[in-house]
Amino acid sequence: MLKWFEQTLYEMEANGEIAIVLGHHPPGCNACLDQWSKRYQAISDRFQNVIRFSLFGHVHKEMHNVIKSQSGKSIGINIWTGATTPYSDLPAYPNFRRIIVDAETML
């Protein structure tokens, strides 16, 4: 999966395109995915000029984290969206997010 992702980003970079990444499981939120998260981080670092931001689910809470490069420079943001899962310890409010992207800069 990550090999495909990286190859797609290479192609997008060559074509001058940008990416908004949508995924289910956010990197770094589960110890069993540590190696996957490190590889995803390296890809995010390499393609910081292509990836505008990333949206993830899975954690059932509204959260975000700043993506840092290997040198510690801020290079992007991951947004973790909430859910309507009726867990007893989490509110089950409907969750929507509106994101406005500038058509010229794609920011």
Order of alpha helices (4+ residues) and beta strands (2+ residues): alpha-beta-alpha-beta-beta-beta
